[in-house]
Amino acid sequence: MRLRRAVFRGGGRRGSVVHARSQKVILVAEPTRRDFLYIATGAVGAVGAAFAAWPFIDQMNPSSAVLALASIEADISTVQPGQQVIFKWRGHPLFVRRRTPKEIAEARAVPLSELPDPVARNANLSDDAPATDANREYKPEWLVLIGVCTHLGCTPTVSTPQAPQGEYGGWLCHCHGSQYDTAGRIRKGPAPQNLAVPPYQFLSDTKIKVG
């Protein structure tokens, strides 16, 4: 930055005579080429820092694969009573179980007072809906659940007549022993909540849309 010396003279009583005491010296700053280069370099550096930070910011956004699975359509036409199929939705297993009349009756016979978690955990209902069997399904025969144990995120194993799991005919998480009934409600073990019911709808008798 170049400094220019500027001299201002105050007026005197004798016309053109200038008194030394009335002179004021002020240093005036003038931009130079070096100042311009400093400013330009700083601006380029700020832009470069923004571009360098973008990958770290962008990686926090959902991946294209996750966005593509924000909703799925699942064909359930081949599922027989007493069977379960597993799909993948938003990176998690999705349980679709076709319940038998016996399994439905067992779930409906459970009093709410016996449930460790009395809340339905159904994304299609209000947050405070009670965990009745009717509030856990859309059609009694079908149960659609996110297959993630609410304790530490493991995947529970389904109970079948050929391979019973736990005491309640639903699912058993072998990691820490959490047991769920035929409505996917926690009945025993450390899991604090029922298996979550995702937002879904029936597109037809044999196809559902989740998400």
C-alpha positions as CSV (number, residue, x, y, z in Angstrom):
1,M,0.0,0.0,0.0
2,R,1.5,3.4,-1.0
3,L,1.2,6.4,1.2
4,R,0.8,9.8,-0.4
5,R,1.7,12.9,1.5
6,A,-0.9,15.5,1.3
7,V,-0.5,19.0,2.7
8,F,-3.5,21.2,3.6
9,R,-2.9,24.8,4.3
10,G,-5.1,26.9,6.4
11,G,-5.9,30.4,5.3
12,G,-4.0,33.3,6.9
13,R,-4.8,36.9,7.4
14,R,-2.2,38.2,4.9
15,G,-3.7,36.7,1.7
16,S,-1.0,34.6,0.0
17,V,1.2,34.4,3.1
18,V,1.1,30.9,4.6
19,H,2.1,30.3,8.2
20,A,3.9,27.1,9.0
21,R,1.7,26.5,12.1
22,S,-1.4,26.3,9.9
23,Q,-0.1,23.5,7.7
24,K,-1.5,20.0,8.3
25,V,0.1,16.9,6.9
26,I,-2.1,13.8,6.2
27,L,-1.0,10.5,4.9
28,V,-3.5,9.2,2.3
29,A,-3.5,5.5,1.4
30,E,-3.6,4.6,-2.2
31,P,-4.2,0.9,-3.4
32,T,-1.2,-0.7,-5.1
33,R,-0.9,-3.8,-7.3
34,R,0.4,-5.7,-4.2
35,D,-2.8,-4.9,-2.3
36,F,-4.9,-6.2,-5.3
37,L,-3.0,-9.4,-5.4
38,Y,-3.5,-9.9,-1.6
39,I,-7.3,-9.5,-2.0
40,A,-7.5,-11.7,-5.0
41,T,-5.5,-14.4,-3.4
42,G,-7.7,-14.4,-0.3
43,A,-10.8,-14.6,-2.4
44,V,-9.5,-17.6,-4.4
45,G,-8.4,-19.3,-1.1
46,A,-12.0,-18.9,0.3
47,V,-13.5,-20.4,-2.8
48,G,-11.0,-23.3,-2.7
49,A,-11.8,-24.0,0.9
50,A,-15.5,-24.2,0.1
51,F,-14.8,-26.7,-2.7
52,A,-12.6,-28.7,-0.4
53,A,-15.2,-28.9,2.3
54,W,-18.0,-29.9,-0.1
55,P,-17.2,-33.7,-0.2
56,F,-17.5,-33.8,3.6
57,I,-20.8,-31.9,3.6
58,D,-22.2,-34.0,0.7
59,Q,-21.4,-37.3,2.3
60,M,-23.9,-36.5,5.1
61,N,-26.7,-36.5,2.5
62,P,-28.6,-39.7,1.8
63,S,-26.9,-41.8,-1.0
64,S,-28.7,-42.3,-4.3
65,A,-29.2,-45.9,-3.4
66,V,-31.0,-44.9,-0.2
67,L,-33.1,-42.4,-2.0
68,A,-34.0,-44.9,-4.6
69,L,-35.3,-47.2,-1.8
70,A,-37.3,-44.5,-0.1
71,S,-40.4,-46.4,-1.2
72,I,-40.7,-49.9,-2.6
73,E,-43.4,-52.1,-4.0
74,A,-43.5,-55.7,-2.8
75,D,-45.2,-58.6,-4.4
76,I,-46.6,-60.8,-1.6
77,S,-48.7,-63.2,-3.8
78,T,-46.5,-66.2,-3.1
79,V,-46.5,-65.9,0.7
80,Q,-48.5,-68.7,2.4
81,P,-50.2,-68.5,5.8
82,G,-47.6,-69.0,8.6
83,Q,-44.8,-67.8,6.3
84,Q,-42.6,-64.7,6.3
85,V,-40.7,-63.0,3.5
86,I,-38.0,-60.4,3.9
87,F,-37.5,-57.4,1.7
88,K,-35.0,-54.5,2.0
89,W,-36.2,-51.0,2.7
90,R,-34.0,-48.0,3.5
91,G,-31.1,-50.3,4.3
92,H,-33.1,-52.4,6.8
93,P,-34.8,-55.8,6.6
94,L,-38.5,-55.5,6.1
95,F,-40.6,-58.4,7.5
96,V,-43.8,-59.3,5.8
97,R,-45.6,-62.1,7.6
98,R,-48.9,-63.7,6.7
99,R,-50.4,-64.7,9.9
100,T,-52.6,-67.8,10.6
101,P,-55.9,-67.4,12.4
102,K,-54.3,-68.9,15.5
103,E,-51.5,-66.3,15.5
104,I,-54.1,-63.5,15.1
105,A,-56.2,-64.9,17.9
106,E,-53.1,-65.1,20.2
107,A,-52.1,-61.5,19.5
108,R,-55.6,-60.2,20.1
109,A,-56.0,-62.1,23.4
110,V,-53.1,-60.2,25.1
111,P,-54.2,-57.4,27.5
112,L,-52.5,-54.1,27.1
113,S,-51.5,-54.2,30.8
114,E,-49.1,-57.1,30.0
115,L,-47.2,-55.2,27.3
116,P,-43.8,-53.7,28.3
117,D,-44.4,-51.1,25.5
118,P,-48.1,-50.1,25.4
119,V,-47.6,-47.8,22.3
120,A,-48.4,-49.1,18.8
121,R,-45.2,-47.7,17.1
122,N,-47.2,-47.6,13.9
123,A,-46.1,-44.9,11.4
124,N,-49.6,-45.0,9.9
125,L,-51.3,-43.9,13.2
126,S,-50.8,-41.2,15.8
127,D,-47.8,-41.4,18.1
128,D,-49.9,-42.3,21.1
129,A,-52.0,-45.0,19.6
130,P,-52.2,-48.0,21.9
131,A,-50.5,-51.3,21.0
132,T,-53.6,-53.4,20.3
133,D,-53.3,-56.0,17.6
134,A,-55.6,-54.0,15.4
135,N,-53.3,-51.0,15.6
136,R,-50.3,-53.1,14.5
137,E,-51.8,-54.1,11.2
138,Y,-53.8,-52.9,8.2
139,K,-55.3,-56.2,7.3
140,P,-55.4,-58.8,10.1
141,E,-53.8,-61.5,8.0
142,W,-50.7,-59.4,7.2
143,L,-48.1,-58.0,9.5
144,V,-45.5,-55.6,8.0
145,L,-42.6,-54.7,10.3
146,I,-39.1,-53.2,10.2
147,G,-37.0,-56.1,11.2
148,V,-34.6,-54.3,13.6
149,C,-34.6,-55.2,17.3
150,T,-35.2,-52.1,19.3
151,H,-32.5,-52.9,21.8
152,L,-29.2,-52.8,19.8
153,G,-30.4,-53.0,16.2
154,C,-29.9,-56.7,15.5
155,T,-32.2,-58.7,13.2
156,P,-34.6,-61.0,15.1
157,T,-35.4,-64.5,13.9
158,V,-38.9,-65.5,13.0
159,S,-40.6,-68.3,14.9
160,T,-42.2,-71.0,12.8
161,P,-43.9,-74.3,13.7
162,Q,-40.9,-76.1,12.4
163,A,-38.4,-73.9,14.2
164,P,-40.0,-72.2,17.3
165,Q,-38.3,-69.1,18.5
166,G,-38.9,-67.8,22.0
167,E,-42.1,-68.2,24.1
168,Y,-44.6,-66.0,22.2
169,G,-44.6,-67.4,18.6
170,G,-43.3,-64.2,17.0
171,W,-39.6,-63.3,16.8
172,L,-36.5,-63.8,19.0
173,C,-33.4,-61.7,19.0
174,H,-30.6,-64.1,19.8
175,C,-28.1,-61.4,20.7
176,H,-29.7,-60.5,24.1
177,G,-32.9,-62.5,24.3
178,S,-35.6,-60.0,23.3
179,Q,-38.8,-61.8,22.5
180,Y,-41.7,-60.5,20.4
181,D,-45.2,-61.9,19.9
182,T,-47.2,-62.5,16.8
183,A,-48.0,-58.8,16.6
184,G,-44.3,-57.8,16.8
185,R,-44.7,-56.4,20.3
186,I,-41.9,-56.8,22.8
187,R,-42.9,-59.3,25.5
188,K,-39.6,-60.2,27.2
189,G,-36.0,-59.1,27.3
190,P,-34.1,-55.8,27.2
191,A,-35.7,-54.3,24.1
192,P,-37.6,-51.1,25.1
193,Q,-40.0,-50.9,22.2
194,N,-42.2,-52.9,19.9
195,L,-40.9,-53.6,16.4
196,A,-41.7,-50.5,14.3
197,V,-44.5,-50.6,11.7
198,P,-43.4,-48.6,8.6
199,P,-45.7,-46.4,6.5
200,Y,-47.3,-48.7,3.9
201,Q,-50.5,-49.3,2.0
202,F,-52.0,-52.1,-0.1
203,L,-52.0,-51.4,-3.8
204,S,-53.9,-54.6,-4.4
205,D,-54.6,-57.9,-2.6
206,T,-51.1,-59.1,-3.5
207,K,-49.0,-56.0,-3.6
208,I,-48.0,-53.5,-1.0
209,K,-46.2,-50.1,-1.2
210,V,-43.9,-49.2,1.7
211,G,-42.7,-45.7,2.2
